[in-house]
Amino acid sequence: LPPQTGQALPTAPGPPSLQLLRPVTPMAAMEGDEDFYVRYYTGHKGKFGHEFMEFEIQPNGKLRYANDSGYKSERRDMIRKEVTITPAIIDELKRIINESEVTQEDDNQWPEPDRGGRQELEIKIGSEHISFTCAKIGSLLDVQDSPDPDGLRIFYYLVQDLKCFIFSLISLHFKIKPIP
C-alpha cells in the first residue's frame, strides 16, 4: 500500500535536496499551507522592441513562462508555456528562497533600471511579501561595483538558481522526444 499523506517515503541515495521526503498531494490538500507566489521579470526596450523573459508561480501551483524576443526574426512569436507543478517542487523552491535569505535584503542601494533593462523579483511566502527592482546584471563585476555588493550578490545567485530550476522544469515537461 502507498504511504499516507505526511508519512516519509523511502529515499534513494543522493543529495537530500533531490530526495522526495513525502508523497505528492493534490494542491487542494495544501490549502492549510502558507501562501506562495514568485514572479521574475527581466527585459528591455530596444532596437527589436520590448524583449523580455518572465516566469510566475501562482499559489495554485501553476507555473507560467513567457519569452518574447525579436532578435534574428522577421516574424515575432512569443513563447508561452504553462504547467502545474507538484507540492514537492513548491517545497524545493521555498527551500531555495529561504536558504538564500534574500527576504532580509533591501534594494535601495542597487542599480536603478536603465536603458540596458530591468529585473523584477516578487516573492510571497506566508505573511512575508517582498519585491525587488534593479538594473539588469551582466556579470559579477556589476555586482562588485554596487554600493551593496553583498545584498546584490545574494539576489544575483538566487535569480540564477531560480532561472536554472524553472528552465529545467519547462524543458523536461515539454521535451518533444522523451528519453528512452
N, C-alpha and C positions, 0 to 999 in steps of 0.2 A: 504494500500500500504506500502511496506517496505521503510524505510528511505533511502534517497540518500547517497552516499558516503560522509563522512565528517560530517553528522548530528549525533547528540547524540542519543543513544538508551535509552529507559527507563531502569533503573538499578534495580537489585534485592537487597534486604537488604543483607548486609555483608561488609567485609572489602573492601575499594576502590581498592586494588590491584587485587581482584578477580572479579570485575565488568567489563563487556565489555562496553567500552565507545564509541566505534564506530563500524560500521558494518565491517565485514570481506570483504576485497577487494582482488582481484586476485594479485599475485606477480607482474604481468606485469604492473599493475596500480601503483605500488610503485616505479617505476623507478626513479622518482624525489626525492625519499627519499635518505638519506645518506647510503653509503655502510656499510654493517655489516657482520662481519666474526668472528667466535670464534672457536678455536681449543684447546682441552685439551688432554694431554697425560700423563699417569703415567705407569711406567714399570721398569723392571729389568731383568738382565740375571743371571740365577742361575741354580740350580740343575735340574729344569724342562725345561730349555731352556729360550727363550725370552718370558716372560709373560708380558702382557700389557693390558690396557684399554684405549680407545681413543674415543672421540667424536668430531664432527666438524659440525658447522652450516655455510652453504655456503650462499653467497649473494642472491641466487635464492630461499632461503627458504628450501633447502634440509638439513635435519638432518641425519648425518651418524654416526653410532655407531659400534665399534668393540671391542671384548674382546677375548683374547687368553690366555688360561691357561692350563698347562699340569698336574696340581695337581690332584691326585687320578684318573688319566685317562690313560688307555693304548692307547686309540685312541684319537688323538688330533684334535678337531674340533674347528675352530674359529667361534665365534658367530658374525654375521654381521646383522645389521638392518639398514634400510633406510626408511625415512618417510619425507613427505613435511609438513612443519609447516606453520601456518597462520600468517599474519601480526600482529595479536593481541599477539601471542606468542613471536614473534620477539620484539615487543614493550616492553613486560614484561621482556625479557632477557636484553634489553637495559637499562631498569629502574633498574634492579638488579645490573648490572655492574656499571652504573653511580652513583648510591647511595653508592656503596662500595668505590668509589674514588680510586680504585686500579690503575687507569691510572696515578696517581700522585706519585706512588711508584717507587722504584729503587731496583733491585735485587742484586746489587753489594755486599752487606753485608750478603746475605742469604747463607745458607749452600750449598756448591758445590755438584753436583751429585756425588754419590759414589757407592760402591758395593751394597748398600742397595736399590739403584734405583734412578730414576729421575722423576721430574714432569716438564711439559712444559705447559704454558698457553699463547696463542696468541690471541689478540683482535684487531679488526679494527672496529672503529665506526667513520664514516665520514672521516675526514682527520687525525684522531688520530689512530696511529698504534703502538702497544706495544707488547713486547714479554718477558716472564719471564721463567727462568730455575733455578731449585733448586733441592736439595735432596728431597726424599720422606719424608713427615712429618707424624710421627706416632701418635703424640698427641700434646696437647697444651704445654706439658713440653718441647718438642723440640722447639717450638716457643719461649717460655720464655728464653731458653738458648741461643738464637740467638743474635748476635750483634745489630740487628734491629728488636726487638720483635714487635713493633707497625706495621711496614710495613708487616712483615711476618704474623701477626695475620689477617690483612685485606685480604691478599692473601688466607690464610687458610680458613677463613669463606666464602669468595667468592667461592672458589673451592667447599666447602661443599654444598653451596646453588645451584650452577650450577649442580653438580652431582645429587643432590636430584631432581631438576626440570627435568633434562634430563631423569633420570631413571623413573620418574613418567610418562613422555610423552611416553617413549618406552613401559612401561608395560601396560599403558592404551590402546595404539594403537594396541598392539599385544596380547591382552587378548584373551585366547582361548575360555573361557566360558563367554559370556557377562553377566553383572549384570542385573538381571530382573528388 
